[in-house]
């Protein structure tokens, strides 16, 4: 027979580890935003690597959580799909129940904070992309302008663009 108390305790520990990963991911998203504001390639590369590692760790923890929930469902003879943290807390002892519900609320708030930070990163990425597109547009427009001097050194027609103009 399954010791559900031990399993719910393991679930609490797992959710605490997931919370730490989510907190770390939030910090990385703020670093990413700083890198985006300064257009730091090195900063973006570092934050992308750290984000990927944290997301992989969160994915792994989610797999462990699913396994623990399946174990509890088996022990309680109920379908695992219907077993939420609230339902688990309802069947757990008072101490485990309080801890699980507190962790669930904390994780929910943290995920909402992450979503907001991710939206802000998206806004910064869009702004950076627009800035780079505008710079490239100006650059290609000035490169496409005819040269001011011919190969023989003679002055040619007025240059187009904002950087050089023929003075009378």
Rosetta constraint file for C-alpha pairs under 8 A:
AtomPair CA 1 CA 75 HARMONIC 7.14 0.50
AtomPair CA 2 CA 71 HARMONIC 7.83 0.50
AtomPair CA 2 CA 72 HARMONIC 7.82 0.50
AtomPair CA 2 CA 75 HARMONIC 5.66 0.50
AtomPair CA 3 CA 7 HARMONIC 6.54 0.50
AtomPair CA 4 CA 8 HARMONIC 5.96 0.50
AtomPair CA 4 CA 72 HARMONIC 6.33 0.50
AtomPair CA 4 CA 75 HARMONIC 7.20 0.50
AtomPair CA 4 CA 92 HARMONIC 7.68 0.50
AtomPair CA 5 CA 9 HARMONIC 6.12 0.50
AtomPair CA 5 CA 92 HARMONIC 6.89 0.50
AtomPair CA 5 CA 93 HARMONIC 7.46 0.50
AtomPair CA 5 CA 96 HARMONIC 7.83 0.50
AtomPair CA 6 CA 10 HARMONIC 6.16 0.50
AtomPair CA 7 CA 11 HARMONIC 6.11 0.50
AtomPair CA 7 CA 68 HARMONIC 6.65 0.50
AtomPair CA 7 CA 71 HARMONIC 7.82 0.50
AtomPair CA 7 CA 72 HARMONIC 7.07 0.50
AtomPair CA 8 CA 12 HARMONIC 6.25 0.50
AtomPair CA 8 CA 72 HARMONIC 7.98 0.50
AtomPair CA 8 CA 88 HARMONIC 7.84 0.50
AtomPair CA 8 CA 92 HARMONIC 7.15 0.50
AtomPair CA 8 CA 96 HARMONIC 6.75 0.50
AtomPair CA 9 CA 13 HARMONIC 6.39 0.50
AtomPair CA 9 CA 96 HARMONIC 6.63 0.50
AtomPair CA 10 CA 14 HARMONIC 6.13 0.50
AtomPair CA 10 CA 68 HARMONIC 7.99 0.50
AtomPair CA 11 CA 15 HARMONIC 6.17 0.50
AtomPair CA 11 CA 65 HARMONIC 6.65 0.50
AtomPair CA 11 CA 68 HARMONIC 6.65 0.50
AtomPair CA 12 CA 16 HARMONIC 6.26 0.50
AtomPair CA 12 CA 96 HARMONIC 7.70 0.50
AtomPair CA 12 CA 99 HARMONIC 7.00 0.50
AtomPair CA 12 CA 100 HARMONIC 5.98 0.50
AtomPair CA 12 CA 103 HARMONIC 7.50 0.50
AtomPair CA 13 CA 17 HARMONIC 6.38 0.50
AtomPair CA 14 CA 18 HARMONIC 6.23 0.50
AtomPair CA 14 CA 61 HARMONIC 6.90 0.50
AtomPair CA 14 CA 64 HARMONIC 7.87 0.50
AtomPair CA 14 CA 65 HARMONIC 7.05 0.50
AtomPair CA 15 CA 19 HARMONIC 6.06 0.50
AtomPair CA 15 CA 103 HARMONIC 6.77 0.50
AtomPair CA 16 CA 20 HARMONIC 6.36 0.50
AtomPair CA 16 CA 103 HARMONIC 7.19 0.50
AtomPair CA 17 CA 21 HARMONIC 6.39 0.50
AtomPair CA 17 CA 61 HARMONIC 7.97 0.50
AtomPair CA 18 CA 22 HARMONIC 6.19 0.50
AtomPair CA 18 CA 58 HARMONIC 6.19 0.50
AtomPair CA 18 CA 61 HARMONIC 6.58 0.50
AtomPair CA 19 CA 23 HARMONIC 6.09 0.50
AtomPair CA 19 CA 106 HARMONIC 7.93 0.50
AtomPair CA 19 CA 107 HARMONIC 6.15 0.50
AtomPair CA 19 CA 110 HARMONIC 7.82 0.50
AtomPair CA 20 CA 24 HARMONIC 6.12 0.50
AtomPair CA 21 CA 25 HARMONIC 6.05 0.50
AtomPair CA 21 CA 54 HARMONIC 6.24 0.50
AtomPair CA 21 CA 57 HARMONIC 7.53 0.50
AtomPair CA 21 CA 58 HARMONIC 6.68 0.50
AtomPair CA 22 CA 26 HARMONIC 6.18 0.50
AtomPair CA 22 CA 54 HARMONIC 7.95 0.50
AtomPair CA 22 CA 58 HARMONIC 7.85 0.50
AtomPair CA 22 CA 110 HARMONIC 6.97 0.50
AtomPair CA 22 CA 111 HARMONIC 7.36 0.50
AtomPair CA 22 CA 114 HARMONIC 7.80 0.50
AtomPair CA 23 CA 27 HARMONIC 6.47 0.50
AtomPair CA 23 CA 110 HARMONIC 7.28 0.50
AtomPair CA 24 CA 28 HARMONIC 6.28 0.50
AtomPair CA 24 CA 54 HARMONIC 7.74 0.50
AtomPair CA 25 CA 29 HARMONIC 6.15 0.50
AtomPair CA 25 CA 51 HARMONIC 6.37 0.50
AtomPair CA 25 CA 54 HARMONIC 6.51 0.50
AtomPair CA 25 CA 114 HARMONIC 7.76 0.50
AtomPair CA 26 CA 30 HARMONIC 6.46 0.50
AtomPair CA 26 CA 113 HARMONIC 7.76 0.50
AtomPair CA 26 CA 114 HARMONIC 5.79 0.50
AtomPair CA 26 CA 117 HARMONIC 7.29 0.50
AtomPair CA 27 CA 31 HARMONIC 6.38 0.50
AtomPair CA 28 CA 32 HARMONIC 6.06 0.50
AtomPair CA 28 CA 47 HARMONIC 6.01 0.50
AtomPair CA 28 CA 50 HARMONIC 7.18 0.50
AtomPair CA 28 CA 51 HARMONIC 6.70 0.50
AtomPair CA 29 CA 33 HARMONIC 6.21 0.50
AtomPair CA 29 CA 47 HARMONIC 7.54 0.50
AtomPair CA 29 CA 51 HARMONIC 7.91 0.50
AtomPair CA 29 CA 114 HARMONIC 7.96 0.50
AtomPair CA 29 CA 117 HARMONIC 6.51 0.50
AtomPair CA 29 CA 118 HARMONIC 6.94 0.50
AtomPair CA 29 CA 121 HARMONIC 7.34 0.50
AtomPair CA 30 CA 34 HARMONIC 6.38 0.50
AtomPair CA 30 CA 117 HARMONIC 7.29 0.50
AtomPair CA 31 CA 35 HARMONIC 6.26 0.50
AtomPair CA 31 CA 43 HARMONIC 7.70 0.50
AtomPair CA 31 CA 47 HARMONIC 6.85 0.50
AtomPair CA 32 CA 36 HARMONIC 6.09 0.50
AtomPair CA 32 CA 43 HARMONIC 6.97 0.50
AtomPair CA 32 CA 44 HARMONIC 5.96 0.50
AtomPair CA 32 CA 47 HARMONIC 5.72 0.50
AtomPair CA 32 CA 48 HARMONIC 7.88 0.50
AtomPair CA 32 CA 121 HARMONIC 7.33 0.50
AtomPair CA 33 CA 37 HARMONIC 6.13 0.50
AtomPair CA 33 CA 120 HARMONIC 7.74 0.50
AtomPair CA 33 CA 121 HARMONIC 5.69 0.50
AtomPair CA 33 CA 124 HARMONIC 7.02 0.50
AtomPair CA 34 CA 38 HARMONIC 6.37 0.50
AtomPair CA 35 CA 39 HARMONIC 5.66 0.50
AtomPair CA 35 CA 40 HARMONIC 4.90 0.50
AtomPair CA 35 CA 41 HARMONIC 7.40 0.50
AtomPair CA 35 CA 43 HARMONIC 5.17 0.50
AtomPair CA 35 CA 44 HARMONIC 5.72 0.50
AtomPair CA 36 CA 40 HARMONIC 6.47 0.50
AtomPair CA 36 CA 44 HARMONIC 7.09 0.50
AtomPair CA 36 CA 121 HARMONIC 7.82 0.50
AtomPair CA 36 CA 124 HARMONIC 6.33 0.50
AtomPair CA 36 CA 125 HARMONIC 6.70 0.50
AtomPair CA 36 CA 128 HARMONIC 7.06 0.50
AtomPair CA 37 CA 124 HARMONIC 6.98 0.50
AtomPair CA 37 CA 128 HARMONIC 7.76 0.50
AtomPair CA 39 CA 128 HARMONIC 7.45 0.50
AtomPair CA 40 CA 44 HARMONIC 6.18 0.50
AtomPair CA 41 CA 45 HARMONIC 6.10 0.50
AtomPair CA 42 CA 46 HARMONIC 6.22 0.50
AtomPair CA 43 CA 47 HARMONIC 6.18 0.50
AtomPair CA 44 CA 48 HARMONIC 5.99 0.50
AtomPair CA 45 CA 49 HARMONIC 6.33 0.50
AtomPair CA 46 CA 50 HARMONIC 6.30 0.50
AtomPair CA 47 CA 51 HARMONIC 5.93 0.50
AtomPair CA 48 CA 52 HARMONIC 6.16 0.50
AtomPair CA 49 CA 53 HARMONIC 6.32 0.50
AtomPair CA 50 CA 54 HARMONIC 6.18 0.50
AtomPair CA 51 CA 55 HARMONIC 6.02 0.50
AtomPair CA 52 CA 56 HARMONIC 6.09 0.50
AtomPair CA 53 CA 57 HARMONIC 6.24 0.50
AtomPair CA 54 CA 58 HARMONIC 6.12 0.50
AtomPair CA 55 CA 59 HARMONIC 6.09 0.50
AtomPair CA 56 CA 60 HARMONIC 6.23 0.50
AtomPair CA 57 CA 61 HARMONIC 6.22 0.50
AtomPair CA 58 CA 62 HARMONIC 6.11 0.50
AtomPair CA 59 CA 63 HARMONIC 6.36 0.50
AtomPair CA 60 CA 64 HARMONIC 6.46 0.50
AtomPair CA 61 CA 65 HARMONIC 6.11 0.50
AtomPair CA 62 CA 66 HARMONIC 6.17 0.50
AtomPair CA 63 CA 67 HARMONIC 6.36 0.50
AtomPair CA 64 CA 68 HARMONIC 6.27 0.50
AtomPair CA 65 CA 69 HARMONIC 6.16 0.50
AtomPair CA 66 CA 70 HARMONIC 6.13 0.50
AtomPair CA 67 CA 71 HARMONIC 6.26 0.50
AtomPair CA 68 CA 72 HARMONIC 6.29 0.50
AtomPair CA 69 CA 73 HARMONIC 6.07 0.50
AtomPair CA 69 CA 80 HARMONIC 6.36 0.50
AtomPair CA 69 CA 83 HARMONIC 7.03 0.50
AtomPair CA 70 CA 74 HARMONIC 6.09 0.50
AtomPair CA 70 CA 80 HARMONIC 5.26 0.50
AtomPair CA 71 CA 75 HARMONIC 6.22 0.50
AtomPair CA 72 CA 76 HARMONIC 6.11 0.50
AtomPair CA 72 CA 80 HARMONIC 7.84 0.50
AtomPair CA 73 CA 77 HARMONIC 5.72 0.50
AtomPair CA 73 CA 78 HARMONIC 5.04 0.50
AtomPair CA 73 CA 79 HARMONIC 5.89 0.50
AtomPair CA 73 CA 80 HARMONIC 4.99 0.50
AtomPair CA 73 CA 83 HARMONIC 6.81 0.50
AtomPair CA 74 CA 78 HARMONIC 6.39 0.50
AtomPair CA 74 CA 79 HARMONIC 7.63 0.50
AtomPair CA 74 CA 80 HARMONIC 7.63 0.50
AtomPair CA 78 CA 82 HARMONIC 7.63 0.50
AtomPair CA 78 CA 83 HARMONIC 7.81 0.50
AtomPair CA 79 CA 83 HARMONIC 6.97 0.50
AtomPair CA 83 CA 87 HARMONIC 5.73 0.50
AtomPair CA 83 CA 88 HARMONIC 6.45 0.50
AtomPair CA 84 CA 88 HARMONIC 6.17 0.50
AtomPair CA 85 CA 89 HARMONIC 5.99 0.50
AtomPair CA 85 CA 100 HARMONIC 6.85 0.50
AtomPair CA 85 CA 101 HARMONIC 7.15 0.50
AtomPair CA 85 CA 104 HARMONIC 7.18 0.50
AtomPair CA 86 CA 90 HARMONIC 6.20 0.50
AtomPair CA 86 CA 100 HARMONIC 7.95 0.50
AtomPair CA 86 CA 101 HARMONIC 6.70 0.50
AtomPair CA 87 CA 91 HARMONIC 6.59 0.50
AtomPair CA 88 CA 92 HARMONIC 6.07 0.50
AtomPair CA 88 CA 97 HARMONIC 7.51 0.50
AtomPair CA 89 CA 93 HARMONIC 7.56 0.50
AtomPair CA 89 CA 96 HARMONIC 6.96 0.50
AtomPair CA 89 CA 97 HARMONIC 4.09 0.50
AtomPair CA 89 CA 98 HARMONIC 7.26 0.50
AtomPair CA 89 CA 100 HARMONIC 6.26 0.50
AtomPair CA 89 CA 101 HARMONIC 6.77 0.50
AtomPair CA 90 CA 97 HARMONIC 6.64 0.50
AtomPair CA 91 CA 97 HARMONIC 7.80 0.50
AtomPair CA 92 CA 96 HARMONIC 5.98 0.50
AtomPair CA 92 CA 97 HARMONIC 5.43 0.50
AtomPair CA 93 CA 97 HARMONIC 5.83 0.50
AtomPair CA 94 CA 98 HARMONIC 6.09 0.50
AtomPair CA 95 CA 99 HARMONIC 6.30 0.50
AtomPair CA 96 CA 100 HARMONIC 6.03 0.50
AtomPair CA 97 CA 101 HARMONIC 6.16 0.50
AtomPair CA 98 CA 102 HARMONIC 6.07 0.50
AtomPair CA 99 CA 103 HARMONIC 6.09 0.50
AtomPair CA 100 CA 104 HARMONIC 6.04 0.50
AtomPair CA 101 CA 105 HARMONIC 6.22 0.50
AtomPair CA 102 CA 106 HARMONIC 6.16 0.50
AtomPair CA 103 CA 107 HARMONIC 5.95 0.50
AtomPair CA 104 CA 108 HARMONIC 6.12 0.50
AtomPair CA 105 CA 109 HARMONIC 6.28 0.50
AtomPair CA 106 CA 110 HARMONIC 6.15 0.50
AtomPair CA 107 CA 111 HARMONIC 6.04 0.50
AtomPair CA 108 CA 112 HARMONIC 6.34 0.50
AtomPair CA 109 CA 113 HARMONIC 6.28 0.50
AtomPair CA 110 CA 114 HARMONIC 6.17 0.50
AtomPair CA 111 CA 115 HARMONIC 6.18 0.50
AtomPair CA 112 CA 116 HARMONIC 6.34 0.50
AtomPair CA 113 CA 117 HARMONIC 6.25 0.50
AtomPair CA 114 CA 118 HARMONIC 5.98 0.50
AtomPair CA 115 CA 119 HARMONIC 6.16 0.50
AtomPair CA 116 CA 120 HARMONIC 6.29 0.50
AtomPair CA 117 CA 121 HARMONIC 6.23 0.50
AtomPair CA 118 CA 122 HARMONIC 6.21 0.50
AtomPair CA 119 CA 123 HARMONIC 6.35 0.50
AtomPair CA 120 CA 124 HARMONIC 6.27 0.50
AtomPair CA 121 CA 125 HARMONIC 6.05 0.50
AtomPair CA 122 CA 126 HARMONIC 6.15 0.50
AtomPair CA 123 CA 127 HARMONIC 6.18 0.50
AtomPair CA 124 CA 128 HARMONIC 6.03 0.50
AtomPair CA 125 CA 129 HARMONIC 6.03 0.50
AtomPair CA 126 CA 130 HARMONIC 6.19 0.50
AtomPair CA 127 CA 131 HARMONIC 6.19 0.50
AtomPair CA 128 CA 132 HARMONIC 6.17 0.50
AtomPair CA 129 CA 133 HARMONIC 6.07 0.50
AtomPair CA 130 CA 134 HARMONIC 6.13 0.50
AtomPair CA 131 CA 135 HARMONIC 6.22 0.50
AtomPair CA 132 CA 136 HARMONIC 6.10 0.50
AtomPair CA 133 CA 137 HARMONIC 6.03 0.50
AtomPair CA 134 CA 138 HARMONIC 6.24 0.50
AtomPair CA 135 CA 139 HARMONIC 6.08 0.50
AtomPair CA 136 CA 140 HARMONIC 5.97 0.50
AtomPair CA 137 CA 141 HARMONIC 6.01 0.50
AtomPair CA 138 CA 142 HARMONIC 6.25 0.50
AtomPair CA 139 CA 143 HARMONIC 6.21 0.50
AtomPair CA 140 CA 144 HARMONIC 6.04 0.50
AtomPair CA 141 CA 145 HARMONIC 6.65 0.50
AtomPair CA 141 CA 161 HARMONIC 7.17 0.50
AtomPair CA 142 CA 160 HARMONIC 7.42 0.50
AtomPair CA 142 CA 161 HARMONIC 5.63 0.50
AtomPair CA 142 CA 162 HARMONIC 7.89 0.50
AtomPair CA 142 CA 163 HARMONIC 7.98 0.50
AtomPair CA 145 CA 159 HARMONIC 6.46 0.50
AtomPair CA 145 CA 160 HARMONIC 5.59 0.50
AtomPair CA 145 CA 161 HARMONIC 6.91 0.50
AtomPair CA 146 CA 159 HARMONIC 6.25 0.50
AtomPair CA 146 CA 160 HARMONIC 7.32 0.50
AtomPair CA 147 CA 156 HARMONIC 7.36 0.50
AtomPair CA 147 CA 159 HARMONIC 6.74 0.50
AtomPair CA 148 CA 155 HARMONIC 6.10 0.50
AtomPair CA 148 CA 156 HARMONIC 5.39 0.50
AtomPair CA 148 CA 157 HARMONIC 6.88 0.50
AtomPair CA 148 CA 158 HARMONIC 6.92 0.50
AtomPair CA 148 CA 159 HARMONIC 5.68 0.50
AtomPair CA 149 CA 153 HARMONIC 5.39 0.50
AtomPair CA 149 CA 154 HARMONIC 5.47 0.50
AtomPair CA 149 CA 155 HARMONIC 4.70 0.50
AtomPair CA 149 CA 156 HARMONIC 5.37 0.50
AtomPair CA 150 CA 154 HARMONIC 5.41 0.50
AtomPair CA 150 CA 155 HARMONIC 6.53 0.50
AtomPair CA 150 CA 156 HARMONIC 6.32 0.50
AtomPair CA 157 CA 166 HARMONIC 7.93 0.50
AtomPair CA 158 CA 165 HARMONIC 6.14 0.50
AtomPair CA 158 CA 166 HARMONIC 5.24 0.50
AtomPair CA 159 CA 164 HARMONIC 6.20 0.50
AtomPair CA 159 CA 165 HARMONIC 5.63 0.50
AtomPair CA 159 CA 166 HARMONIC 6.79 0.50
AtomPair CA 160 CA 164 HARMONIC 7.31 0.50
AtomPair CA 160 CA 165 HARMONIC 7.10 0.50
AtomPair CA 161 CA 165 HARMONIC 7.74 0.50
